[in-house]
Amino acid sequence: MRARACAAANLQRAFDGLASKLESTYERPAPSVADRRKQDEEALIAFANFLEQTAPGRLIHIGDRLAMLAQALRDTNKGRRPPMFVPTPPLANRADPGMIWIARVPVTRAIETLCGGDYSRERAAEWAVQEYPDLKRLITESGSTRSKSVEKAIVSWCNDFARGDVKNAEAAELYAIGMGKLKAWAPNRDDDQREREARRHLEKALYLCAEIAALKSAPKRSR
């Protein structure tokens, strides 16, 4: 029992150290892409150190991979181009960028959260657009019916995720995890609680929109 209590205390100290490091790393907005990379580099190193201290032997290699990714971010800030950041040849399709689909996940979470109450998807989408009109920034299509109606676009994203039609694996996985959490959270929640939770997800989506826009507007290095 004493050994178990000691192990639990060590784990708690390591976790507290990780949480403190992440809070200090991200406590201030990063003014540039280079600063964002620096923040992410420090966070990856913090996670790597946490795994080094706490993970079973079979997971130690994950910390090494995180440290390698941190080094790649550092090299990028120094003007180098690490192999892991060299794009693979583009596929011959018109799929939306992966970051856009990841930003759409919290929008669908918000809609499905409201649908557990008195809302339909259509009515929930109308409410979301009325409260957060900047959600239109997540539309990338042009000339389609969806591009002319943010509400219809949001409903279509919900349908695509629910049917398993979203091709971006990371976004699909985040959606599945989120639906599992919603199923566990939702029972006996009232409409006010559901609305607060929906707002939290929509604000996260807009935060991701801002991050995507910042990356797009970053000045390109001349060759």
WORA-V68527 format. One record per pair of residues at least 24 apart in sequence whose ideal C-beta (glycine too) atoms are under 6 Angstrom apart, sorted by the first residue. I is the first residue (numbers start at 1). J is the second residue. Records with the same first field share a line. If there is no record, write none. Layout:
I->J ; J
//
This chain:
11->54
14->50 ; 53 ; 54
18->46 ; 50
21->46
33->218
34->77
37->73 ; 77
40->73
41->70 ; 73 ; 74
44->69 ; 70
45->70
95->167
96->140
98->168
99->212
100->140
101->168 ; 171
102->171
103->138 ; 205 ; 208 ; 209
104->138 ; 157
105->171 ; 174 ; 175
106->201 ; 204 ; 205
107->154 ; 205
108->157 ; 158 ; 161
109->178 ; 201
110->198 ; 201 ; 202
111->158
113->194 ; 197 ; 198
114->194 ; 198
116->186
117->191 ; 194
121->155 ; 158
122->155
125->151 ; 154 ; 155
126->151
128->202
132->202
134->206
137->209
//
